[in-house]
Each structure stands twice: as structure tokens, then as C-alpha cells.
Amino acid sequence: MENSKPAPVAIGANEGQSLSVAGGNYRILVSGKETGGAFATIDMLIPPGSGPGPHAHPDFQESFYVLDGEVEVKSEAGTYIAKKGAFVSIPKGGIVHCFKNKTDTLAHLLCMVVPSGLEEMFLEIGKPVETGTFLPPPPMDPEGLKKIQALAEKYGQKLYPPDFLG
């Protein structure tokens, strides 16, 4: 009799698809393809000065656990400094939020998205790199900005101006 139960997903410390996204290094640990669309988990290395700008995604819950370093998390509800060991969860519903590493050391986050799908956007907008490799964010000229906005909308995201949250 054949076993129809799915096998566990296990990847090594340097395995998984690593991408350069917005100046950071995002390694997809498990995607919706492996979870039946239930969730995705992404290992994020955020260098000083990096982090995504203000955005919202009404159909995803996004949670972060800070493994090392710290990030400033801003939302329409206020600002929180998330240091090593902190946990932040952005609920479904579309609250505008962003995070930025405002320190001079690398921040390391574990991000879980429920349901999956956000990792698909990262795969499309990111550039494949080795784990721990950092590329500068692409320039945001009008044409580049239009392309990023269109991709974000394709994946249920809405982008806001950099100064939207103050």
C-alpha cells in the first residue's frame, strides 16, 4: 500500500532559493507549493538602512520573529522597535506598515505569511543570489516604480509613498 501522506520539508542552512529584494537577502524556506497554499516561511537578512517601504496586503497575515539585530516597524497604529527575541504580527485587513533596519548591524528576521503567496512576488521581483549576498536596491525611476507597483498589485499588495507613515 502506497503512503499518501506528504513528506516533511527539510532544507539545510544554505539551501533554499535566496533572492535580493529591496536591498535585503530573502531565503524562501518553505513556499505555498510545499504547504498546499497554507503558509510560506522566509528567512530575511536586512542590512543597515534596508527594509521595505510602506505597503499593505489585506489578504495576508504577516508575522516576524527577530532572530538577531533590530528593526523599526511602523504602521498606521504607531511605531515599535523590534529587538532580538521580539515578535510582530501584521493582521489581515490591509493596515499600512513597513520596517527598516536603522542600526549599523545586520538584522535577521524569520517571516511567516498566511496564506502563502507573498513569496511568489519575491520570486518575481527579486534577483537570485547566494545566501548572504546583498545587492543595492534597484533605482526607483518612474519606469521602475511603475513595474514594481504593477507586480505588487498582481500579488494583492498596495504600495505607498516612502513618507506615508511619517
Helices and strands as residue ranges (DSSP letters): E 17-21, E 24-30, H 32-35, E 40-46, E 55-56, E 61-68, E 70-75, E 78-83, E 87-90, E 97-100, E 107-114, H 118-125, E 127-128, H 142-154, E 158-159
